């Protein structure tokens, strides 16, 4: 979606899934203003109980170790 477009409703059958990810990618127009609003999102459990997304447990992503090495190189002013 792009700025100014109306909100979209989404319904997904998770088929008994125990874990799922909500991912926001860029919409093909660079990384500016990429965000999502999961307003009023809820999950219906197998027993029929509804849980609001904000009340669900968040599982932390796997931590990646980083070093001080630059992930890129360039030349500026001959250096």
mmCIF file of the N, C-alpha and C atoms, coordinates in Angstrom:
data_MODEL
# 
_entry.id   MODEL 
# 
loop_
_atom_site.group_PDB 
_atom_site.id 
_atom_site.type_symbol 
_atom_site.label_atom_id 
_atom_site.label_alt_id 
_atom_site.label_comp_id 
_atom_site.label_asym_id 
_atom_site.label_entity_id 
_atom_site.label_seq_id 
_atom_site.pdbx_PDB_ins_code 
_atom_site.Cartn_x 
_atom_site.Cartn_y 
_atom_site.Cartn_z 
_atom_site.occupancy 
_atom_site.B_iso_or_equiv 
_atom_site.pdbx_formal_charge 
_atom_site.auth_seq_id 
_atom_site.auth_comp_id 
_atom_site.auth_asym_id 
_atom_site.auth_atom_id 
_atom_site.pdbx_PDB_model_num 
ATOM 1   N N  . UNK A 1 1  ? 0.839   -1.169  0.000  1.00 0.00 ? 1  UNK A N  1 
ATOM 2   C CA . UNK A 1 1  ? 0.000   0.000   0.000  1.00 0.00 ? 1  UNK A CA 1 
ATOM 3   C C  . UNK A 1 1  ? 0.889   1.238   0.000  1.00 0.00 ? 1  UNK A C  1 
ATOM 4   N N  . UNK A 1 2  ? 0.323   2.339   -0.379 1.00 0.00 ? 2  UNK A N  1 
ATOM 5   C CA . UNK A 1 2  ? 1.069   3.592   -0.424 1.00 0.00 ? 2  UNK A CA 1 
ATOM 6   C C  . UNK A 1 2  ? 0.326   4.667   0.361  1.00 0.00 ? 2  UNK A C  1 
ATOM 7   N N  . UNK A 1 3  ? 1.057   5.697   0.711  1.00 0.00 ? 3  UNK A N  1 
ATOM 8   C CA . UNK A 1 3  ? 0.493   6.822   1.454  1.00 0.00 ? 3  UNK A CA 1 
ATOM 9   C C  . UNK A 1 3  ? -0.814  7.293   0.813  1.00 0.00 ? 3  UNK A C  1 
ATOM 10  N N  . UNK A 1 4  ? -1.808  7.542   1.651  1.00 0.00 ? 4  UNK A N  1 
ATOM 11  C CA . UNK A 1 4  ? -3.085  8.051   1.166  1.00 0.00 ? 4  UNK A CA 1 
ATOM 12  C C  . UNK A 1 4  ? -4.098  6.980   0.805  1.00 0.00 ? 4  UNK A C  1 
ATOM 13  N N  . UNK A 1 5  ? -3.670  5.732   0.694  1.00 0.00 ? 5  UNK A N  1 
ATOM 14  C CA . UNK A 1 5  ? -4.613  4.666   0.362  1.00 0.00 ? 5  UNK A CA 1 
ATOM 15  C C  . UNK A 1 5  ? -5.420  4.271   1.597  1.00 0.00 ? 5  UNK A C  1 
ATOM 16  N N  . UNK A 1 6  ? -6.644  3.852   1.381  1.00 0.00 ? 6  UNK A N  1 
ATOM 17  C CA . UNK A 1 6  ? -7.510  3.435   2.478  1.00 0.00 ? 6  UNK A CA 1 
ATOM 18  C C  . UNK A 1 6  ? -7.000  2.142   3.115  1.00 0.00 ? 6  UNK A C  1 
ATOM 19  N N  . UNK A 1 7  ? -7.324  1.962   4.383  1.00 0.00 ? 7  UNK A N  1 
ATOM 20  C CA . UNK A 1 7  ? -6.928  0.752   5.106  1.00 0.00 ? 7  UNK A CA 1 
ATOM 21  C C  . UNK A 1 7  ? -7.527  -0.491  4.456  1.00 0.00 ? 7  UNK A C  1 
ATOM 22  N N  . UNK A 1 8  ? -6.865  -1.619  4.622  1.00 0.00 ? 8  UNK A N  1 
ATOM 23  C CA . UNK A 1 8  ? -7.332  -2.892  4.080  1.00 0.00 ? 8  UNK A CA 1 
ATOM 24  C C  . UNK A 1 8  ? -7.566  -3.870  5.232  1.00 0.00 ? 8  UNK A C  1 
ATOM 25  N N  . UNK A 1 9  ? -8.627  -4.611  5.190  1.00 0.00 ? 9  UNK A N  1 
ATOM 26  C CA . UNK A 1 9  ? -8.864  -5.675  6.165  1.00 0.00 ? 9  UNK A CA 1 
ATOM 27  C C  . UNK A 1 9  ? -8.233  -6.950  5.640  1.00 0.00 ? 9  UNK A C  1 
ATOM 28  N N  . UNK A 1 10 ? -7.706  -7.748  6.554  1.00 0.00 ? 10 UNK A N  1 
ATOM 29  C CA . UNK A 1 10 ? -7.058  -9.004  6.174  1.00 0.00 ? 10 UNK A CA 1 
ATOM 30  C C  . UNK A 1 10 ? -7.529  -10.096 7.122  1.00 0.00 ? 10 UNK A C  1 
ATOM 31  N N  . UNK A 1 11 ? -7.880  -11.245 6.577  1.00 0.00 ? 11 UNK A N  1 
ATOM 32  C CA . UNK A 1 11 ? -8.223  -12.421 7.376  1.00 0.00 ? 11 UNK A CA 1 
ATOM 33  C C  . UNK A 1 11 ? -7.373  -13.574 6.860  1.00 0.00 ? 11 UNK A C  1 
ATOM 34  N N  . UNK A 1 12 ? -6.675  -14.245 7.765  1.00 0.00 ? 12 UNK A N  1 
ATOM 35  C CA . UNK A 1 12 ? -5.773  -15.337 7.382  1.00 0.00 ? 12 UNK A CA 1 
ATOM 36  C C  . UNK A 1 12 ? -6.100  -16.555 8.232  1.00 0.00 ? 12 UNK A C  1 
ATOM 37  N N  . UNK A 1 13 ? -6.301  -17.704 7.589  1.00 0.00 ? 13 UNK A N  1 
ATOM 38  C CA . UNK A 1 13 ? -6.515  -18.947 8.316  1.00 0.00 ? 13 UNK A CA 1 
ATOM 39  C C  . UNK A 1 13 ? -5.142  -19.495 8.689  1.00 0.00 ? 13 UNK A C  1 
ATOM 40  N N  . UNK A 1 14 ? -4.836  -19.519 9.985  1.00 0.00 ? 14 UNK A N  1 
ATOM 41  C CA . UNK A 1 14 ? -3.522  -19.980 10.442 1.00 0.00 ? 14 UNK A CA 1 
ATOM 42  C C  . UNK A 1 14 ? -3.442  -21.497 10.563 1.00 0.00 ? 14 UNK A C  1 
ATOM 43  N N  . UNK A 1 15 ? -4.537  -22.198 10.349 1.00 0.00 ? 15 UNK A N  1 
ATOM 44  C CA . UNK A 1 15 ? -4.562  -23.670 10.324 1.00 0.00 ? 15 UNK A CA 1 
ATOM 45  C C  . UNK A 1 15 ? -3.847  -24.321 11.496 1.00 0.00 ? 15 UNK A C  1 
ATOM 46  N N  . UNK A 1 16 ? -4.111  -23.862 12.711 1.00 0.00 ? 16 UNK A N  1 
ATOM 47  C CA . UNK A 1 16 ? -3.509  -24.484 13.888 1.00 0.00 ? 16 UNK A CA 1 
ATOM 48  C C  . UNK A 1 16 ? -2.068  -24.093 14.140 1.00 0.00 ? 16 UNK A C  1 
ATOM 49  N N  . UNK A 1 17 ? -1.563  -23.108 13.434 1.00 0.00 ? 17 UNK A N  1 
ATOM 50  C CA . UNK A 1 17 ? -0.182  -22.662 13.607 1.00 0.00 ? 17 UNK A CA 1 
ATOM 51  C C  . UNK A 1 17 ? 0.051   -22.210 15.044 1.00 0.00 ? 17 UNK A C  1 
ATOM 52  N N  . UNK A 1 18 ? 1.190   -22.535 15.601 1.00 0.00 ? 18 UNK A N  1 
ATOM 53  C CA . UNK A 1 18 ? 1.522   -22.158 16.972 1.00 0.00 ? 18 UNK A CA 1 
ATOM 54  C C  . UNK A 1 18 ? 2.315   -20.849 17.037 1.00 0.00 ? 18 UNK A C  1 
ATOM 55  N N  . UNK A 1 19 ? 2.881   -20.441 15.918 1.00 0.00 ? 19 UNK A N  1 
ATOM 56  C CA . UNK A 1 19 ? 3.709   -19.235 15.891 1.00 0.00 ? 19 UNK A CA 1 
ATOM 57  C C  . UNK A 1 19 ? 3.570   -18.595 14.519 1.00 0.00 ? 19 UNK A C  1 
ATOM 58  N N  . UNK A 1 20 ? 3.529   -17.268 14.466 1.00 0.00 ? 20 UNK A N  1 
ATOM 59  C CA . UNK A 1 20 ? 3.477   -16.577 13.187 1.00 0.00 ? 20 UNK A CA 1 
ATOM 60  C C  . UNK A 1 20 ? 4.203   -15.250 13.304 1.00 0.00 ? 20 UNK A C  1 
ATOM 61  N N  . UNK A 1 21 ? 4.608   -14.708 12.173 1.00 0.00 ? 21 UNK A N  1 
ATOM 62  C CA . UNK A 1 21 ? 5.334   -13.436 12.132 1.00 0.00 ? 21 UNK A CA 1 
ATOM 63  C C  . UNK A 1 21 ? 4.524   -12.419 11.337 1.00 0.00 ? 21 UNK A C  1 
ATOM 64  N N  . UNK A 1 22 ? 4.513   -11.196 11.815 1.00 0.00 ? 22 UNK A N  1 
ATOM 65  C CA . UNK A 1 22 ? 3.943   -10.080 11.075 1.00 0.00 ? 22 UNK A CA 1 
ATOM 66  C C  . UNK A 1 22 ? 5.130   -9.259  10.579 1.00 0.00 ? 22 UNK A C  1 
ATOM 67  N N  . UNK A 1 23 ? 5.283   -9.168  9.272  1.00 0.00 ? 23 UNK A N  1 
ATOM 68  C CA . UNK A 1 23 ? 6.470   -8.543  8.681  1.00 0.00 ? 23 UNK A CA 1 
ATOM 69  C C  . UNK A 1 23 ? 6.046   -7.392  7.788  1.00 0.00 ? 23 UNK A C  1 
ATOM 70  N N  . UNK A 1 24 ? 6.768   -6.297  7.894  1.00 0.00 ? 24 UNK A N  1 
ATOM 71  C CA . UNK A 1 24 ? 6.529   -5.132  7.039  1.00 0.00 ? 24 UNK A CA 1 
ATOM 72  C C  . UNK A 1 24 ? 7.741   -4.977  6.134  1.00 0.00 ? 24 UNK A C  1 
ATOM 73  N N  . UNK A 1 25 ? 7.508   -4.987  4.840  1.00 0.00 ? 25 UNK A N  1 
ATOM 74  C CA . UNK A 1 25 ? 8.582   -4.767  3.867  1.00 0.00 ? 25 UNK A CA 1 
ATOM 75  C C  . UNK A 1 25 ? 8.355   -3.442  3.168  1.00 0.00 ? 25 UNK A C  1 
ATOM 76  N N  . UNK A 1 26 ? 9.352   -3.001  2.413  1.00 0.00 ? 26 UNK A N  1 
ATOM 77  C CA . UNK A 1 26 ? 9.142   -1.762  1.650  1.00 0.00 ? 26 UNK A CA 1 
ATOM 78  C C  . UNK A 1 26 ? 8.234   -2.089  0.474  1.00 0.00 ? 26 UNK A C  1 
ATOM 79  N N  . UNK A 1 27 ? 7.489   -1.122  0.042  1.00 0.00 ? 27 UNK A N  1 
ATOM 80  C CA . UNK A 1 27 ? 6.498   -1.359  -1.006 1.00 0.00 ? 27 UNK A CA 1 
ATOM 81  C C  . UNK A 1 27 ? 7.046   -1.094  -2.405 1.00 0.00 ? 27 UNK A C  1 
ATOM 82  N N  . UNK A 1 28 ? 8.369   -1.182  -2.535 1.00 0.00 ? 28 UNK A N  1 
ATOM 83  C CA . UNK A 1 28 ? 8.986   -1.002  -3.836 1.00 0.00 ? 28 UNK A CA 1 
ATOM 84  C C  . UNK A 1 28 ? 9.334   0.441   -4.155 1.00 0.00 ? 28 UNK A C  1 
ATOM 85  N N  . UNK A 1 29 ? 9.134   1.322   -3.185 1.00 0.00 ? 29 UNK A N  1 
ATOM 86  C CA . UNK A 1 29 ? 9.415   2.740   -3.437 1.00 0.00 ? 29 UNK A CA 1 
ATOM 87  C C  . UNK A 1 29 ? 10.447  3.306   -2.465 1.00 0.00 ? 29 UNK A C  1 
ATOM 88  N N  . UNK A 1 30 ? 11.339  2.527   -1.972 1.00 0.00 ? 30 UNK A N  1 
ATOM 89  C CA . UNK A 1 30 ? 12.434  2.765   -1.022 1.00 0.00 ? 30 UNK A CA 1 
ATOM 90  C C  . UNK A 1 30 ? 11.923  2.584   0.403  1.00 0.00 ? 30 UNK A C  1 
ATOM 91  N N  . UNK A 1 31 ? 12.781  2.826   1.379  1.00 0.00 ? 31 UNK A N  1 
ATOM 92  C CA . UNK A 1 31 ? 12.434  2.507   2.766  1.00 0.00 ? 31 UNK A CA 1 
ATOM 93  C C  . UNK A 1 31 ? 11.748  3.643   3.513  1.00 0.00 ? 31 UNK A C  1 
ATOM 94  N N  . UNK A 1 32 ? 11.463  4.745   2.861  1.00 0.00 ? 32 UNK A N  1 
ATOM 95  C CA . UNK A 1 32 ? 10.811  5.859   3.545  1.00 0.00 ? 32 UNK A CA 1 
ATOM 96  C C  . UNK A 1 32 ? 9.382   5.513   3.953  1.00 0.00 ? 32 UNK A C  1 
ATOM 97  N N  . UNK A 1 33 ? 9.051   5.822   5.172  1.00 0.00 ? 33 UNK A N  1 
ATOM 98  C CA . UNK A 1 33 ? 7.689   5.690   5.708  1.00 0.00 ? 33 UNK A CA 1 
ATOM 99  C C  . UNK A 1 33 ? 7.141   4.269   5.706  1.00 0.00 ? 33 UNK A C  1 
ATOM 100 N N  . UNK A 1 34 ? 7.992   3.266   5.743  1.00 0.00 ? 34 UNK A N  1 
ATOM 101 C CA . UNK A 1 34 ? 7.503   1.889   5.786  1.00 0.00 ? 34 UNK A CA 1 
ATOM 102 C C  . UNK A 1 34 ? 7.088   1.559   7.218  1.00 0.00 ? 34 UNK A C  1 
ATOM 103 N N  . UNK A 1 35 ? 5.826   1.282   7.398  1.00 0.00 ? 35 UNK A N  1 
ATOM 104 C CA . UNK A 1 35 ? 5.287   0.989   8.713  1.00 0.00 ? 35 UNK A CA 1 
ATOM 105 C C  . UNK A 1 35 ? 3.981   0.221   8.557  1.00 0.00 ? 35 UNK A C  1 
ATOM 106 N N  . UNK A 1 36 ? 3.492   -0.284  9.664  1.00 0.00 ? 36 UNK A N  1 
ATOM 107 C CA . UNK A 1 36 ? 2.219   -0.995  9.636  1.00 0.00 ? 36 UNK A CA 1 
ATOM 108 C C  . UNK A 1 36 ? 1.439   -0.658  10.894 1.00 0.00 ? 36 UNK A C  1 
ATOM 109 N N  . UNK A 1 37 ? 0.154   -0.675  10.776 1.00 0.00 ? 37 UNK A N  1 
ATOM 110 C CA . UNK A 1 37 ? -0.724  -0.500  11.922 1.00 0.00 ? 37 UNK A CA 1 
ATOM 111 C C  . UNK A 1 37 ? -1.594  -1.750  11.991 1.00 0.00 ? 37 UNK A C  1 
ATOM 112 N N  . UNK A 1 38 ? -1.402  -2.544  13.017 1.00 0.00 ? 38 UNK A N  1 
ATOM 113 C CA . UNK A 1 38 ? -2.166  -3.777  13.164 1.00 0.00 ? 38 UNK A CA 1 
ATOM 114 C C  . UNK A 1 38 ? -3.392  -3.487  14.035 1.00 0.00 ? 38 UNK A C  1 
ATOM 115 N N  . UNK A 1 39 ? -4.034  -2.354  13.810 1.00 0.00 ? 39 UNK A N  1 
ATOM 116 C CA . UNK A 1 39 ? -5.167  -1.897  14.616 1.00 0.00 ? 39 UNK A CA 1 
ATOM 117 C C  . UNK A 1 39 ? -6.264  -2.948  14.687 1.00 0.00 ? 39 UNK A C  1 
ATOM 118 N N  . UNK A 1 40 ? -6.750  -3.181  15.874 1.00 0.00 ? 40 UNK A N  1 
ATOM 119 C CA . UNK A 1 40 ? -7.843  -4.128  16.125 1.00 0.00 ? 40 UNK A CA 1 
ATOM 120 C C  . UNK A 1 40 ? -7.544  -5.541  15.638 1.00 0.00 ? 40 UNK A C  1 
ATOM 121 N N  . UNK A 1 41 ? -6.261  -5.892  15.532 1.00 0.00 ? 41 UNK A N  1 
ATOM 122 C CA . UNK A 1 41 ? -5.906  -7.254  15.104 1.00 0.00 ? 41 UNK A CA 1 
ATOM 123 C C  . UNK A 1 41 ? -6.134  -8.232  16.254 1.00 0.00 ? 41 UNK A C  1 
ATOM 124 N N  . UNK A 1 42 ? -6.729  -9.348  15.933 1.00 0.00 ? 42 UNK A N  1 
ATOM 125 C CA . UNK A 1 42 ? -6.941  -10.384 16.940 1.00 0.00 ? 42 UNK A CA 1 
ATOM 126 C C  . UNK A 1 42 ? -6.759  -11.757 16.306 1.00 0.00 ? 42 UNK A C  1 
ATOM 127 N N  . UNK A 1 43 ? -6.497  -12.719 17.162 1.00 0.00 ? 43 UNK A N  1 
ATOM 128 C CA . UNK A 1 43 ? -6.300  -14.102 16.741 1.00 0.00 ? 43 UNK A CA 1 
ATOM 129 C C  . UNK A 1 43 ? -7.384  -14.942 17.415 1.00 0.00 ? 43 UNK A C  1 
ATOM 130 N N  . UNK A 1 44 ? -8.019  -15.799 16.651 1.00 0.00 ? 44 UNK A N  1 
ATOM 131 C CA . UNK A 1 44 ? -9.003  -16.715 17.207 1.00 0.00 ? 44 UNK A CA 1 
ATOM 132 C C  . UNK A 1 44 ? -8.318  -18.061 17.407 1.00 0.00 ? 44 UNK A C  1 
ATOM 133 N N  . UNK A 1 45 ? -8.257  -18.501 18.657 1.00 0.00 ? 45 UNK A N  1 
ATOM 134 C CA . UNK A 1 45 ? -7.596  -19.763 18.989 1.00 0.00 ? 45 UNK A CA 1 
ATOM 135 C C  . UNK A 1 45 ? -8.469  -20.947 18.593 1.00 0.00 ? 45 UNK A C  1 
ATOM 136 N N  . UNK A 1 46 ? -7.857  -22.135 18.607 1.00 0.00 ? 46 UNK A N  1 
ATOM 137 C CA . UNK A 1 46 ? -8.581  -23.339 18.208 1.00 0.00 ? 46 UNK A CA 1 
ATOM 138 C C  . UNK A 1 46 ? -9.808  -23.594 19.084 1.00 0.00 ? 46 UNK A C  1 
ATOM 139 N N  . UNK A 1 47 ? -9.775  -23.130 20.355 1.00 0.00 ? 47 UNK A N  1 
ATOM 140 C CA . UNK A 1 47 ? -10.932 -23.323 21.233 1.00 0.00 ? 47 UNK A CA 1 
ATOM 141 C C  . UNK A 1 47 ? -11.993 -22.244 21.046 1.00 0.00 ? 47 UNK A C  1 
ATOM 142 N N  . UNK A 1 48 ? -11.786 -21.344 20.058 1.00 0.00 ? 48 UNK A N  1 
ATOM 143 C CA . UNK A 1 48 ? -12.744 -20.295 19.756 1.00 0.00 ? 48 UNK A CA 1 
ATOM 144 C C  . UNK A 1 48 ? -12.505 -18.988 20.493 1.00 0.00 ? 48 UNK A C  1 
ATOM 145 N N  . UNK A 1 49 ? -11.577 -18.983 21.451 1.00 0.00 ? 49 UNK A N  1 
ATOM 146 C CA . UNK A 1 49 ? -11.281 -17.773 22.221 1.00 0.00 ? 49 UNK A CA 1 
ATOM 147 C C  . UNK A 1 49 ? -10.534 -16.771 21.339 1.00 0.00 ? 49 UNK A C  1 
ATOM 148 N N  . UNK A 1 50 ? -10.927 -15.497 21.428 1.00 0.00 ? 50 UNK A N  1 
ATOM 149 C CA . UNK A 1 50 ? -10.236 -14.433 20.703 1.00 0.00 ? 50 UNK A CA 1 
ATOM 150 C C  . UNK A 1 50 ? -9.220  -13.760 21.612 1.00 0.00 ? 50 UNK A C  1 
ATOM 151 N N  . UNK A 1 51 ? -8.033  -13.499 21.074 1.00 0.00 ? 51 UNK A N  1 
ATOM 152 C CA . UNK A 1 51 ? -6.987  -12.777 21.793 1.00 0.00 ? 51 UNK A CA 1 
ATOM 153 C C  . UNK A 1 51 ? -6.556  -11.602 20.929 1.00 0.00 ? 51 UNK A C  1 
ATOM 154 N N  . UNK A 1 52 ? -6.571  -10.406 21.504 1.00 0.00 ? 52 UNK A N  1 
ATOM 155 C CA . UNK A 1 52 ? -6.090  -9.233  20.786 1.00 0.00 ? 52 UNK A CA 1 
ATOM 156 C C  . UNK A 1 52 ? -4.594  -9.365  20.575 1.00 0.00 ? 52 UNK A C  1 
ATOM 157 N N  . UNK A 1 53 ? -4.116  -8.943  19.446 1.00 0.00 ? 53 UNK A N  1 
ATOM 158 C CA . UNK A 1 53 ? -2.704  -9.040  19.106 1.00 0.00 ? 53 UNK A CA 1 
ATOM 159 C C  . UNK A 1 53 ? -1.829  -8.418  20.186 1.00 0.00 ? 53 UNK A C  1 
ATOM 160 N N  . UNK A 1 54 ? -2.243  -7.280  20.730 1.00 0.00 ? 54 UNK A N  1 
ATOM 161 C CA . UNK A 1 54 ? -1.457  -6.610  21.761 1.00 0.00 ? 54 UNK A CA 1 
ATOM 162 C C  . UNK A 1 54 ? -1.362  -7.385  23.059 1.00 0.00 ? 54 UNK A C  1 
ATOM 163 N N  . UNK A 1 55 ? -2.225  -8.379  23.263 1.00 0.00 ? 55 UNK A N  1 
ATOM 164 C CA . UNK A 1 55 ? -2.203  -9.187  24.484 1.00 0.00 ? 55 UNK A CA 1 
ATOM 165 C C  . UNK A 1 55 ? -1.417  -10.485 24.304 1.00 0.00 ? 55 UNK A C  1 
ATOM 166 N N  . UNK A 1 56 ? -0.943  -10.747 23.095 1.00 0.00 ? 56 UNK A N  1 
ATOM 167 C CA . UNK A 1 56 ? -0.203  -11.986 22.839 1.00 0.00 ? 56 UNK A CA 1 
ATOM 168 C C  . UNK A 1 56 ? 1.244   -11.849 23.275 1.00 0.00 ? 56 UNK A C  1 
ATOM 169 N N  . UNK A 1 57 ? 1.847   -12.965 23.621 1.00 0.00 ? 57 UNK A N  1 
ATOM 170 C CA . UNK A 1 57 ? 3.248   -13.001 24.020 1.00 0.00 ? 57 UNK A CA 1 
ATOM 171 C C  . UNK A 1 57 ? 4.119   -12.740 22.792 1.00 0.00 ? 57 UNK A C  1 
ATOM 172 N N  . UNK A 1 58 ? 5.110   -11.875 22.969 1.00 0.00 ? 58 UNK A N  1 
ATOM 173 C CA . UNK A 1 58 ? 6.064   -11.591 21.895 1.00 0.00 ? 58 UNK A CA 1 
ATOM 174 C C  . UNK A 1 58 ? 7.315   -12.425 22.149 1.00 0.00 ? 58 UNK A C  1 
ATOM 175 N N  . UNK A 1 59 ? 7.705   -13.187 21.162 1.00 0.00 ? 59 UNK A N  1 
ATOM 176 C CA . UNK A 1 59 ? 8.919   -14.004 21.266 1.00 0.00 ? 59 UNK A CA 1 
ATOM 177 C C  . UNK A 1 59 ? 10.044  -13.211 20.646 1.00 0.00 ? 59 UNK A C  1 
ATOM 178 N N  . UNK A 1 60 ? 11.102  -12.984 21.421 1.00 0.00 ? 60 UNK A N  1 
ATOM 179 C CA . UNK A 1 60 ? 12.215  -12.198 20.906 1.00 0.00 ? 60 UNK A CA 1 
ATOM 180 C C  . UNK A 1 60 ? 12.900  -12.910 19.751 1.00 0.00 ? 60 UNK A C  1 
ATOM 181 N N  . UNK A 1 61 ? 13.322  -12.112 18.785 1.00 0.00 ? 61 UNK A N  1 
ATOM 182 C CA . UNK A 1 61 ? 14.041  -12.653 17.632 1.00 0.00 ? 61 UNK A CA 1 
ATOM 183 C C  . UNK A 1 61 ? 15.402  -13.165 18.084 1.00 0.00 ? 61 UNK A C  1 
ATOM 184 N N  . UNK A 1 62 ? 15.960  -14.058 17.314 1.00 0.00 ? 62 UNK A N  1 
ATOM 185 C CA . UNK A 1 62 ? 17.295  -14.577 17.611 1.00 0.00 ? 62 UNK A CA 1 
ATOM 186 C C  . UNK A 1 62 ? 18.279  -13.426 17.520 1.00 0.00 ? 62 UNK A C  1 
ATOM 187 N N  . UNK A 1 63 ? 19.072  -13.259 18.560 1.00 0.00 ? 63 UNK A N  1 
ATOM 188 C CA . UNK A 1 63 ? 20.046  -12.171 18.599 1.00 0.00 ? 63 UNK A CA 1 
ATOM 189 C C  . UNK A 1 63 ? 21.226  -12.519 17.699 1.00 0.00 ? 63 UNK A C  1 
ATOM 190 N N  . UNK A 1 64 ? 21.636  -11.565 16.896 1.00 0.00 ? 64 UNK A N  1 
ATOM 191 C CA . UNK A 1 64 ? 22.803  -11.737 16.032 1.00 0.00 ? 64 UNK A CA 1 
ATOM 192 C C  . UNK A 1 64 ? 23.931  -10.925 16.614 1.00 0.00 ? 64 UNK A C  1 
ATOM 193 N N  . UNK A 1 65 ? 25.093  -11.511 16.699 1.00 0.00 ? 65 UNK A N  1 
ATOM 194 C CA . UNK A 1 65 ? 26.225  -10.752 17.228 1.00 0.00 ? 65 UNK A CA 1 
ATOM 195 C C  . UNK A 1 65 ? 26.822  -9.896  16.119 1.00 0.00 ? 65 UNK A C  1 
ATOM 196 N N  . UNK A 1 66 ? 27.182  -8.693  16.472 1.00 0.00 ? 66 UNK A N  1 
ATOM 197 C CA . UNK A 1 66 ? 27.754  -7.757  15.526 1.00 0.00 ? 66 UNK A CA 1 
ATOM 198 C C  . UNK A 1 66 ? 29.163  -7.411  15.957 1.00 0.00 ? 66 UNK A C  1 
ATOM 199 N N  . UNK A 1 67 ? 29.989  -7.091  14.973 1.00 0.00 ? 67 UNK A N  1 
ATOM 200 C CA . UNK A 1 67 ? 31.340  -6.626  15.309 1.00 0.00 ? 67 UNK A CA 1 
ATOM 201 C C  . UNK A 1 67 ? 31.459  -5.177  14.857 1.00 0.00 ? 67 UNK A C  1 
ATOM 202 N N  . UNK A 1 68 ? 32.641  -4.600  15.005 1.00 0.00 ? 68 UNK A N  1 
ATOM 203 C CA . UNK A 1 68 ? 32.845  -3.198  14.651 1.00 0.00 ? 68 UNK A CA 1 
ATOM 204 C C  . UNK A 1 68 ? 33.276  -3.007  13.207 1.00 0.00 ? 68 UNK A C  1 
ATOM 205 N N  . UNK A 1 69 ? 33.375  -4.080  12.445 1.00 0.00 ? 69 UNK A N  1 
ATOM 206 C CA . UNK A 1 69 ? 33.790  -3.971  11.044 1.00 0.00 ? 69 UNK A CA 1 
ATOM 207 C C  . UNK A 1 69 ? 32.667  -3.344  10.222 1.00 0.00 ? 69 UNK A C  1 
ATOM 208 N N  . UNK A 1 70 ? 33.024  -2.407  9.358  1.00 0.00 ? 70 UNK A N  1 
ATOM 209 C CA . UNK A 1 70 ? 32.021  -1.782  8.499  1.00 0.00 ? 70 UNK A CA 1 
ATOM 210 C C  . UNK A 1 70 ? 31.508  -2.781  7.478  1.00 0.00 ? 70 UNK A C  1 
ATOM 211 N N  . UNK A 1 71 ? 30.220  -2.775  7.194  1.00 0.00 ? 71 UNK A N  1 
ATOM 212 C CA . UNK A 1 71 ? 29.663  -3.715  6.219  1.00 0.00 ? 71 UNK A CA 1 
ATOM 213 C C  . UNK A 1 71 ? 29.830  -3.231  4.784  1.00 0.00 ? 71 UNK A C  1 
ATOM 214 N N  . UNK A 1 72 ? 30.614  -2.173  4.598  1.00 0.00 ? 72 UNK A N  1 
ATOM 215 C CA . UNK A 1 72 ? 30.797  -1.596  3.274  1.00 0.00 ? 72 UNK A CA 1 
ATOM 216 C C  . UNK A 1 72 ? 32.150  -0.890  3.242  1.00 0.00 ? 72 UNK A C  1 
ATOM 217 N N  . UNK A 1 73 ? 32.587  -0.487  2.064  1.00 0.00 ? 73 UNK A N  1 
ATOM 218 C CA . UNK A 1 73 ? 33.807  0.312   1.937  1.00 0.00 ? 73 UNK A CA 1 
ATOM 219 C C  . UNK A 1 73 ? 33.587  1.332   0.826  1.00 0.00 ? 73 UNK A C  1 
ATOM 220 N N  . UNK A 1 74 ? 34.339  2.416   0.872  1.00 0.00 ? 74 UNK A N  1 
ATOM 221 C CA . UNK A 1 74 ? 34.251  3.451   -0.136 1.00 0.00 ? 74 UNK A CA 1 
ATOM 222 C C  . UNK A 1 74 ? 35.530  4.264   -0.139 1.00 0.00 ? 74 UNK A C  1 
ATOM 223 N N  . UNK A 1 75 ? 35.736  5.036   -1.202 1.00 0.00 ? 75 UNK A N  1 
ATOM 224 C CA . UNK A 1 75 ? 36.889  5.922   -1.319 1.00 0.00 ? 75 UNK A CA 1 
ATOM 225 C C  . UNK A 1 75 ? 36.363  7.349   -1.346 1.00 0.00 ? 75 UNK A C  1 
ATOM 226 N N  . UNK A 1 76 ? 36.946  8.188   -0.469 1.00 0.00 ? 76 UNK A N  1 
ATOM 227 C CA . UNK A 1 76 ? 36.544  9.587   -0.414 1.00 0.00 ? 76 UNK A CA 1 
ATOM 228 C C  . UNK A 1 76 ? 37.812  10.443  -0.305 1.00 0.00 ? 76 UNK A C  1 
ATOM 229 N N  . UNK A 1 77 ? 37.987  11.354  -1.232 1.00 0.00 ? 77 UNK A N  1 
ATOM 230 C CA . UNK A 1 77 ? 39.178  12.219  -1.214 1.00 0.00 ? 77 UNK A CA 1 
ATOM 231 C C  . UNK A 1 77 ? 40.467  11.428  -1.331 1.00 0.00 ? 77 UNK A C  1 
ATOM 232 N N  . UNK A 1 78 ? 40.422  10.338  -2.072 1.00 0.00 ? 78 UNK A N  1 
ATOM 233 C CA . UNK A 1 78 ? 41.633  9.531   -2.261 1.00 0.00 ? 78 UNK A CA 1 
ATOM 234 C C  . UNK A 1 78 ? 41.943  8.609   -1.104 1.00 0.00 ? 78 UNK A C  1 
ATOM 235 N N  . UNK A 1 79 ? 41.143  8.601   -0.104 1.00 0.00 ? 79 UNK A N  1 
ATOM 236 C CA . UNK A 1 79 ? 41.383  7.751   1.077  1.00 0.00 ? 79 UNK A CA 1 
ATOM 237 C C  . UNK A 1 79 ? 40.330  6.656   1.174  1.00 0.00 ? 79 UNK A C  1 
# 
